[in-house]
C-alpha cells in the first residue's frame, strides 16, 4: 500500500494517473449492492406507476418518497 501511495504521489501530475485519482473507487461488493438497490427501487416505482395507471382515478394516492420512510409521527 505504501509503495502504491508513493507511486501515486510521484506521478500525480500525469494525465492518466490524475484521471484515475479523480474518480471514486468502491469495493466491488458495495458497488454491486448499490446497483441492485437502484434496480429494486426502479422496479417498485414502475410497479406503482402501473398500478396507478390501471386502477380507478384517485383510488391509489400519490405518496412522496420522503413520507414513505416515516415510521411514526410524534406529537
ABEGO torsion letter per residue (X at the ends): XAAAAAAAAAAAABAAAAAAAABBBBBAAAAAAAAAAAAAAAAAAAAAAAAAAABBBGABBBBBAAAAABABBBX
